Amino acid sequence: MRQLIGYERLGEAACVEALNAVYEDWNLLQNLFSPTVKLKEKRREGCKYHKSYHRAQTPAERLLA
């Protein structure tokens, strides 16, 4: 989120309301349409762990599948 608004302190009421509106839209975008990888398998061989992952999908794609 700091990439969008910067690192300055915004303490005025009008700024806070505007930022809350931006946060709501940003959260929907991140939570529904940003692809993430999920762990498929984790196995231990000796002292090492080997992990394999599903292909990257958005949560909306997972829901539709």
N, C-alpha and C positions, 0 to 999 in steps of 0.2 A: 504494500500500500504506500510505503514511503516513496516509491518510484513515481507515483502519481502526484503526490502533494508536497513532497520534500520533507525536510527534517525540522522545520521551524515550529515553534509552539503556537498553537492557535487556540486562544482561550475565550474569545468573544462568543456570545450566545448564537449570533447569526452564523458564525463559522462552524460551530459545533453542530448545529442543525443541518447545515449543508453537507458537512462531512459524514454525518450519520446516514443521510440519503445516499451518498456515494458508497459508503460501506455496504449498505443493503444490496445495491446493484452489483458491487464487486464480489460480495460473498456468493451471490447466485451464479455469477459467471465462473468463479473459481470452483465452486462445489459441483456444478452440473456439467460444465463444458471444458474443464481442464483435464487432459488425459493423465492417468496415473497407472503405475504398474502394481500388480498385486502378487504376493508371494504364492507360488504354486506348490513348491516342495522344498523342504529343508532336511538334509540328511547329513549325518556325521560319519566321516571316514577317518578313523584314527583320532587325531586331535584337531582336524579341520572340519569346518562345516561347508557344504556345497549347497547353494541355493539356486532354484530355478524359478522364473517368473512367467506369468501370463503376459501376452502382448499388451501394450498400453491401450487403455480404453477410457472413454469418459464415463462418469457415473450414469449419464443418460443412456449410453450404449449398453451398459450392463443391465440397466433396468428393462430396456426393450428386449434384450436377449433372455 
